[in-house]
Amino acid sequence: MKLLRFGPPGQERPAVLLADGTALDVRAVTPDYNSAFFARSGMEELRARVEDGAGLFGQLDLGGSRIGPPVARPPKIVCIGLNYADHARESGNPLPAEPTVFMKAPYTVVGPDDDVLVPRGSTRTDYEVELGVIVGRTARYLDSPAEALGHVAGYCVSNDVSEREFQLERGGQWDKGKSCETFNPLGPWLVTPDEVGDPQQLALTTVVNGQTRQDGSTKDMAFGVDYLIWYLSQFMVLEPGDLINTGTPAGVGLGMNPPGFLRAGDVMELEVAGLGRQRQLLRDA
């Protein structure tokens, strides 16, 4: 299934997008796709209801509607840095022996085509196309990576927007360069694992102002999705609705010569194969 939310910010309505492009209003099953929905096994109920009687749901005309993030504000956003060898090299870092983990504020999540705000004082705003993973079941001290994918609700396109000066040159941890408002466009859809197949075989691309910047594949992750979920569960409780950003391939503005940072008026277009496309205009905060 493809889950999406549409409508003005803060007033999004849940829908399911069928293979033929039909969108169904599923508010009879849930008022929203949020942590409570995932915690009560809402995905299983939703799938059963749609498969048993899709015709009983009202059809929606989404033409002209704003598409919001496919999940409401996650309880937490856990991010993995330097998870592709080519990106580690362009950043001037060795590939880490263990996953590099940092957090991002949940309020950064916006719709896939919403504007991204260049922070005040920023000169080094950057993009990062990533495979986003939405947690569907509580993961706590998992015994092995083999258990991990059973805890996934679905996958989505995630843009881990970053301000490199704030992140790398202002002292402390990375979070201050990652948690500026609008710094995590998400969606357009949450795609369930049965439709995605192997999450380590997905192409990722970023185009800025018509120029292809990133062109990679999740097969090149140093630590795969199953390992990351298992690993994180040893240090924190992953809760239903959490978002995991799994890292980005080479081609970010930081790694270009000269650097290719973003400014107001630029346009980012991001895609992960099978998970949809995003498009964001940058403007000053």
PESUL-V671909 format. One record per residue. N is the residue number from 1. RES is the residue in three letters. PSI is psi as a letter, one per 30 degrees, with the letter a starting at -180 (NA if undefined). NEAR is the number of other ideal C-beta (glycine too) atoms within 8 Angstrom. D_FIRST is the distance of its C-alpha to the first C-alpha in whole Angstrom. Layout:
n = [N:N]
res = [RES:RES]
psi = [PSI:PSI]
near = [NEAR:NEAR]
d_first = [D_FIRST:D_FIRST]
This chain:
n = [1:2:3:4:5:6:7:8:9:10:11:12:13:14:15:16:17:18:19:20:21:22:23:24:25:26:27:28:29:30:31:32:33:34:35:36:37:38:39:40:41:42:43:44:45:46:47:48:49:50:51:52:53:54:55:56:57:58:59:60:61:62:63:64:65:66:67:68:69:70:71:72:73:74:75:76:77:78:79:80:81:82:83:84:85:86:87:88:89:90:91:92:93:94:95:96:97:98:99:100:101:102:103:104:105:106:107:108:109:110:111:112:113:114:115:116:117:118:119:120:121:122:123:124:125:126:127:128:129:130:131:132:133:134:135:136:137:138:139:140:141:142:143:144:145:146:147:148:149:150:151:152:153:154:155:156:157:158:159:160:161:162:163:164:165:166:167:168:169:170:171:172:173:174:175:176:177:178:179:180:181:182:183:184:185:186:187:188:189:190:191:192:193:194:195:196:197:198:199:200:201:202:203:204:205:206:207:208:209:210:211:212:213:214:215:216:217:218:219:220:221:222:223:224:225:226:227:228:229:230:231:232:233:234:235:236:237:238:239:240:241:242:243:244:245:246:247:248:249:250:251:252:253:254:255:256:257:258:259:260:261:262:263:264:265:266:267:268:269:270:271:272:273:274:275:276:277:278:279:280:281:282:283:284:285]
res = [MET:LYS:LEU:LEU:ARG:PHE:GLY:PRO:PRO:GLY:GLN:GLU:ARG:PRO:ALA:VAL:LEU:LEU:ALA:ASP:GLY:THR:ALA:LEU:ASP:VAL:ARG:ALA:VAL:THR:PRO:ASP:TYR:ASN:SER:ALA:PHE:PHE:ALA:ARG:SER:GLY:MET:GLU:GLU:LEU:ARG:ALA:ARG:VAL:GLU:ASP:GLY:ALA:GLY:LEU:PHE:GLY:GLN:LEU:ASP:LEU:GLY:GLY:SER:ARG:ILE:GLY:PRO:PRO:VAL:ALA:ARG:PRO:PRO:LYS:ILE:VAL:CYS:ILE:GLY:LEU:ASN:TYR:ALA:ASP:HIS:ALA:ARG:GLU:SER:GLY:ASN:PRO:LEU:PRO:ALA:GLU:PRO:THR:VAL:PHE:MET:LYS:ALA:PRO:TYR:THR:VAL:VAL:GLY:PRO:ASP:ASP:ASP:VAL:LEU:VAL:PRO:ARG:GLY:SER:THR:ARG:THR:ASP:TYR:GLU:VAL:GLU:LEU:GLY:VAL:ILE:VAL:GLY:ARG:THR:ALA:ARG:TYR:LEU:ASP:SER:PRO:ALA:GLU:ALA:LEU:GLY:HIS:VAL:ALA:GLY:TYR:CYS:VAL:SER:ASN:ASP:VAL:SER:GLU:ARG:GLU:PHE:GLN:LEU:GLU:ARG:GLY:GLY:GLN:TRP:ASP:LYS:GLY:LYS:SER:CYS:GLU:THR:PHE:ASN:PRO:LEU:GLY:PRO:TRP:LEU:VAL:THR:PRO:ASP:GLU:VAL:GLY:ASP:PRO:GLN:GLN:LEU:ALA:LEU:THR:THR:VAL:VAL:ASN:GLY:GLN:THR:ARG:GLN:ASP:GLY:SER:THR:LYS:ASP:MET:ALA:PHE:GLY:VAL:ASP:TYR:LEU:ILE:TRP:TYR:LEU:SER:GLN:PHE:MET:VAL:LEU:GLU:PRO:GLY:ASP:LEU:ILE:ASN:THR:GLY:THR:PRO:ALA:GLY:VAL:GLY:LEU:GLY:MET:ASN:PRO:PRO:GLY:PHE:LEU:ARG:ALA:GLY:ASP:VAL:MET:GLU:LEU:GLU:VAL:ALA:GLY:LEU:GLY:ARG:GLN:ARG:GLN:LEU:LEU:ARG:ASP:ALA]
psi = [l:j:k:l:k:l:l:l:k:f:g:k:k:k:l:k:j:l:f:g:f:k:k:k:j:g:f:f:e:k:f:l:j:a:e:e:e:e:e:g:h:f:e:e:e:e:e:e:e:e:e:f:i:e:f:f:k:k:k:k:j:g:k:f:k:k:k:a:k:f:k:l:j:k:e:l:j:k:k:k:l:h:g:k:e:e:e:e:e:f:f:g:k:l:k:l:f:l:k:k:k:l:l:k:k:f:f:f:k:l:l:f:g:l:k:k:k:j:l:k:g:k:f:h:k:l:l:j:k:l:j:k:k:k:k:f:k:k:j:j:h:k:e:l:f:f:f:e:f:f:g:k:e:a:l:l:k:k:j:i:k:k:j:e:e:e:e:f:f:g:l:a:l:f:e:f:g:f:g:l:k:g:g:i:k:k:a:f:l:j:k:l:e:f:f:e:b:j:f:g:h:k:k:k:l:k:k:j:h:f:k:k:e:k:i:a:k:f:f:g:k:e:j:l:e:e:e:e:e:e:e:e:f:f:f:l:j:k:l:k:f:l:k:j:k:g:l:k:l:l:g:l:e:e:f:l:j:l:k:h:l:l:l:k:f:l:k:k:k:k:k:k:k:f:f:a:l:l:k:k:k:k:l:k:NA]
near = [10:11:17:16:17:12:9:6:9:4:6:13:9:14:14:14:12:11:3:4:6:8:13:14:11:13:8:6:9:10:4:9:13:10:12:7:12:17:11:7:7:13:12:7:10:14:10:8:12:14:6:5:7:9:4:4:13:5:8:9:5:9:4:3:7:10:12:12:13:15:14:11:7:13:8:9:15:14:13:14:9:13:13:14:8:10:16:13:9:11:10:4:8:4:7:10:2:5:11:9:10:10:10:15:9:10:6:15:13:11:13:15:10:11:8:15:11:12:10:5:4:11:6:12:14:13:15:10:16:13:14:13:13:18:18:10:9:10:12:7:5:13:4:7:10:5:10:17:10:6:13:14:12:14:15:16:18:13:16:13:15:12:15:14:11:13:12:8:7:9:3:5:5:9:11:10:14:17:9:14:7:12:13:15:18:16:17:13:12:15:14:13:10:4:9:13:6:5:14:9:8:14:9:18:11:13:11:14:6:4:6:7:12:14:8:15:9:14:6:9:12:10:9:10:15:10:11:15:19:13:11:14:14:7:6:6:7:14:11:11:16:14:17:16:14:13:14:13:14:11:12:15:14:11:9:10:3:4:8:8:11:12:8:7:7:10:10:15:10:16:13:14:7:8:13:13:9:15:10:13:9:15:10:6:8]
d_first = [0:4:6:10:13:16:20:23:23:23:22:19:16:13:10:7:7:7:8:12:11:12:11:11:14:13:16:17:15:15:18:16:13:16:18:19:15:15:18:18:15:13:10:11:12:10:8:11:12:9:10:14:14:12:16:17:15:17:16:16:18:17:20:22:20:20:17:17:16:12:14:17:20:20:23:24:23:24:25:26:29:31:28:29:32:33:32:34:37:36:37:40:38:38:35:35:36:33:30:31:30:30:28:27:28:24:26:25:22:21:19:18:21:23:27:28:31:34:36:39:42:39:40:37:34:32:28:26:22:20:17:16:15:14:16:14:17:21:23:26:29:26:29:27:24:23:22:20:17:16:16:13:11:9:11:12:15:18:22:24:27:31:34:36:40:38:36:39:42:43:43:41:37:35:33:35:34:30:30:31:30:27:27:23:21:17:14:13:9:8:6:5:9:8:7:10:12:16:15:19:19:17:20:21:23:25:27:30:32:31:32:29:30:27:26:25:23:21:23:26:25:28:26:23:20:21:24:24:22:25:27:26:26:30:31:29:26:23:21:18:17:19:18:20:21:22:24:25:27:30:31:31:34:36:36:38:41:42:39:37:36:34:36:36:35:33:29:26:24:21:18:16:15:12:11:13:17:19:22:25:29:31:34:36:36]
